[in-house]
Amino acid sequence: LVEGGEQGGASSTLLSLLKSFQTQFGTKVEKINTKESFPKSTAIDDTVRRRMERTCPTIHPWDVKETLAELHRRGYYPRASQKKEQGQGGSTSRWPKVLQVAIEGGAELAISSFGAALFYLQ
């Protein structure tokens, strides 16, 4: 996977190099978008529709901060208490241990990949 887009994307030199290896070794090069659009929900149930809708139609699925904010917003994992804690939007103490360790250890590539998977599976 190669980051696409006009700003901050892979250089043409890198893409050329990757494409030469692609034919030589039979691999595939795919560009990923750093920015995506999330369509309005068409859910019939009002509750479901409100949960699905985002405040901003433009999403950065590979962004670590947006991933963590989305995990808190959607409530994929239980909060530590009924009270919303200060900061990122809640505690991660009841989240799966592997996710806690990734966040605490700063495993940004793993978290951003997780965020992209969440976005594309929605």
Secondary structure, DSSP 8 states (H G I E B T S, - for coil): -EE-SSSS---HHHHHHHHHHHHHHT----EE-S-EE------SSHHHHHHH--S-SEE-TT-HHHHHHHHHHHTSS--SSSS--SSSSS--TTS-HHHHHHHHTT-HHHHHHHHHHHHHH-
